């Protein structure tokens, strides 16, 4: 199973250092394009997307989350933080077995 991250530079750098494929996306078109490519990517099981980027394409993210199909989409905090940061970091630690 492959893992991919769509997010800001800081978040992507952290994941890249741990060996996870990550794509920096800064605008709605880029985020949407990468998200759509990810949905049909062979073998992709888990797609992390930072909250800020997910907000740019909220409808598409929620639609994929409710489908129950692969890849599983998980929102994570960006470098500016997130109100559910602790919960998200616990999930990342469990899934990837890494400490962020």
N, C-alpha and C positions, 0 to 999 in steps of 0.2 A: 504494500500500500504506500502510495506517495503522499507527501504533505507539501502544501504550497501556502505562501503568505502573500497577501496583497496589502500594502500599507505605505507608511511614510518611510523616509530614508533611515531614520534612527531605528525603528522597529525592524525593518528589513535587514539592516546590518547585523543586529543581534541574532536573528534567525539564521542568516547566512553563516555567521561564525560558528553556529552549532550544526551546520551541514544541511539546513533546510532550504529548499529553493524559495526565493522571495523576489517579488516584483514591486518596484517603487511606482506608485501611481499618484499623480498630483491633481488631475482634473477629472470631471465626470466622464468624459468620453474614454479616457484611458482606463479608468476603473471599470467602467461597463464593458469595454472590450476585453480586458483581462479576466473579468468575472465570467463572461460568456464563453471564452476559450476554456476556462477552467471547468466549466460544467460538462464539457464534452471530452475533456482530457482523459486519455486511457490510463487506468490504474490510479487515478487521483481519488483518495479516500477522505482526505481532510483538508479543508480550505479555511485558513485563518484570514480574517479581514479586520483591519483596525476600525474602530467605531467611526472615526471621521470619514473614512472612505466608504464605509457601509451606509452612512447617512446620505451620501451623494446618490446612491442607487437603492434606497431603502425598499422600494416596492419589489425589486428583483431579489434582494436578499431575503426578505420575508417570504416570498413565494417559494424560494428554494428550501428554506428552513421548514416550511409546512409540508412540502412534498414527501419528505422522508426518504429521498433518494440520495445516492452518492453523487457528488461528494457531500459530506457533512460540513455545513458552514457554521463556523464559530467566530463570533465577534470578540475581539480582544482590545484592550486599552491601547491608545497611542501614547506617544511621549508626553503628552499634556495631561495624561491621567484619565480616569474613568470612575464613575460613581460605584461600579461593581468590580473595581480593580482586584481586590483580594480574591473574590470568587473566580474571576477569570484566570488569575495567576495559578490558583490551585488546580484548575482544570488543565492548564498548559503543563504544569509540573507532572500531573498524573499521566497525561497522554504521551508526552515526549520524554518523560523521565529526566528532565533537565530543570535546573533552577534559574529563573530569570529575575 
